[in-house]
Amino acid sequence: MSNLLEYKGCQGSVEVSLEDGILHGKILRITDLVTFEAQTPEGLRRAFKQQVDEYLIFCEEEDDA
């Protein structure tokens, strides 16, 4: 079992909040704070991929500015 997600060269943490009944994480090894959460492992994977895609678009737009 891994506590890391990987997608497009990015890694994300996987944490469990028993109090809130959710899974959550953040994209690792970047200077910005990008988080994601879901109620299921598959939902967390989808949320992570969506945040990575959005973050990469943001980075491209900032490069073009």
C-alpha positions as CSV (number, residue, x, y, z in Angstrom):
1,M,0.0,0.0,0.0
2,S,1.3,3.4,-0.9
3,N,0.6,6.8,0.6
4,L,1.6,8.6,-2.6
5,L,-0.3,9.3,-5.8
6,E,1.6,9.9,-9.0
7,Y,0.4,11.6,-12.2
8,K,2.3,13.6,-14.9
9,G,5.5,13.7,-12.9
10,C,3.8,15.0,-9.8
11,Q,3.3,13.3,-6.5
12,G,0.5,13.8,-4.0
13,S,0.1,12.8,-0.4
14,V,-2.7,10.6,0.9
15,E,-4.1,11.3,4.4
16,V,-7.2,10.1,6.3
17,S,-9.3,12.3,8.5
18,L,-11.3,10.0,10.7
19,E,-13.0,12.9,12.4
20,D,-14.3,14.3,9.1
21,G,-14.6,10.9,7.3
22,I,-12.6,12.1,4.3
23,L,-9.4,11.4,2.5
24,H,-7.3,14.4,1.6
25,G,-3.8,15.3,0.4
26,K,-1.7,17.9,-1.3
27,I,0.6,18.1,-4.3
28,L,4.2,17.5,-3.0
29,R,7.5,19.2,-3.9
30,I,6.0,22.4,-5.3
31,T,6.2,25.9,-3.8
32,D,2.4,26.5,-4.0
33,L,-0.2,24.8,-1.7
34,V,-2.6,22.7,-3.8
35,T,-4.9,20.4,-1.9
36,F,-7.6,17.9,-2.8
37,E,-10.1,15.7,-1.0
38,A,-12.7,13.1,-1.5
39,Q,-14.7,10.4,0.3
40,T,-13.3,7.4,-1.6
41,P,-9.9,6.3,-2.8
42,E,-11.0,6.5,-6.4
43,G,-12.5,9.9,-5.8
44,L,-9.2,11.0,-4.3
45,R,-7.3,9.8,-7.4
46,R,-9.7,11.8,-9.6
47,A,-9.4,14.9,-7.4
48,F,-5.6,14.7,-7.4
49,K,-5.5,14.3,-11.2
50,Q,-7.8,17.3,-11.7
51,Q,-5.7,19.5,-9.4
52,V,-2.5,18.5,-11.1
53,D,-4.0,19.3,-14.5
54,E,-5.2,22.7,-13.2
55,Y,-1.9,23.4,-11.6
56,L,0.0,22.6,-14.7
57,I,-2.3,24.9,-16.7
58,F,-1.7,27.7,-14.1
59,C,2.1,27.2,-14.4
60,E,1.9,27.5,-18.2
61,E,-0.1,30.7,-18.0
62,E,2.3,32.2,-15.5
63,D,5.2,31.4,-17.8
64,D,3.4,33.1,-20.7
65,A,2.7,36.3,-18.7
